[in-house]
Amino acid sequence: MIPKIEIHELHPITFKSLKDFITDKELDEEYMILLHQKNFDQLVIDHLTEYNSSMEFPFYYLGIEIDEDIYNKVCRYQIGIIKSEKFNQLY
């Protein structure tokens, strides 16, 4: 079953733009962000460049899980927001 995905445009997708997006939308651990594969891969490369280490998975940024869109519904330079499955399993 595909969850309901709320789609938003965001260009470019960087750690700073993600921080601003998460803050503006007042997202918390109840939500999860899905990214297009190319945008997600670029974040992994940016993290490697910035911190000289690979990202740990699952990857959390400001308490929000960020993952690649496995449903193929999020286009490049878009952000998908869904209710976190892990959060729903806990409550």
C-alpha positions as CSV (number, residue, x, y, z in Angstrom):
1,M,0.0,0.0,0.0
2,I,1.3,3.4,-1.0
3,P,1.0,6.0,1.8
4,K,-0.5,9.5,1.1
5,I,2.5,11.6,-0.1
6,E,2.3,15.4,0.2
7,I,4.5,16.8,-2.6
8,H,6.4,20.1,-2.4
9,E,8.8,21.8,-4.9
10,L,12.3,22.6,-3.6
11,H,15.3,23.6,-5.7
12,P,18.1,23.1,-4.9
13,I,17.8,20.4,-2.3
14,T,20.6,21.0,0.2
15,F,21.0,20.5,3.9
16,K,20.3,24.2,4.3
17,S,17.2,24.2,2.2
18,L,16.0,21.0,4.0
19,K,16.6,22.8,7.4
20,D,14.5,25.8,6.2
21,F,11.8,23.5,4.8
22,I,11.6,21.4,8.0
23,T,11.4,24.6,10.1
24,D,8.9,26.3,7.9
25,K,6.6,23.3,7.9
26,E,7.1,22.7,11.6
27,L,7.8,19.0,10.9
28,D,8.7,16.6,13.8
29,E,9.5,12.9,14.2
30,E,5.9,12.1,13.3
31,Y,6.9,12.8,9.6
32,M,9.3,11.4,7.1
33,I,10.8,13.1,4.0
34,L,11.1,11.2,0.8
35,L,13.5,12.4,-2.0
36,H,14.0,11.5,-5.6
37,Q,17.0,9.1,-6.0
38,K,19.2,11.7,-7.6
39,N,18.5,14.3,-4.9
40,F,19.1,11.7,-2.2
41,D,22.4,10.6,-3.8
42,Q,23.5,14.2,-4.0
43,L,22.8,14.7,-0.2
44,V,25.0,11.6,0.5
45,I,27.8,13.1,-1.6
46,D,27.4,16.5,0.1
47,H,27.6,14.8,3.5
48,L,30.7,12.9,2.5
49,T,32.3,16.1,1.2
50,E,31.3,18.2,4.3
51,Y,32.1,15.7,7.0
52,N,34.6,13.4,5.3
53,S,32.4,10.4,6.4
54,S,29.5,8.5,4.9
55,M,26.0,9.0,6.3
56,E,24.6,6.5,8.7
57,F,21.3,4.9,7.7
58,P,18.5,5.3,8.5
59,F,19.5,9.0,8.1
60,Y,17.9,11.6,10.4
61,Y,18.2,15.3,10.0
62,L,16.7,17.5,12.7
63,G,14.9,14.5,14.0
64,I,13.2,13.8,10.7
65,E,14.0,10.6,8.8
66,I,15.1,11.4,5.2
67,D,15.0,8.6,2.7
68,E,14.9,7.8,-1.0
69,D,11.4,7.6,-2.5
70,I,10.8,3.8,-3.0
71,Y,7.3,4.5,-4.4
72,N,8.5,6.5,-7.4
73,K,6.1,9.4,-6.8
74,V,8.5,12.1,-5.9
75,C,10.2,13.8,-8.9
76,R,13.5,15.5,-9.0
77,Y,13.6,18.7,-6.9
78,Q,10.5,17.7,-5.0
79,I,10.1,16.7,-1.4
80,G,7.6,14.1,-0.3
81,I,6.2,14.2,3.2
82,I,4.5,11.2,4.7
83,K,3.6,10.1,8.2
84,S,6.5,8.1,9.6
85,E,5.7,4.4,9.6
86,K,8.0,3.9,12.6
87,F,6.1,6.6,14.5
88,N,2.7,5.0,13.6
89,Q,3.9,1.6,14.8
90,L,5.0,3.1,18.1
91,Y,1.7,4.8,18.8
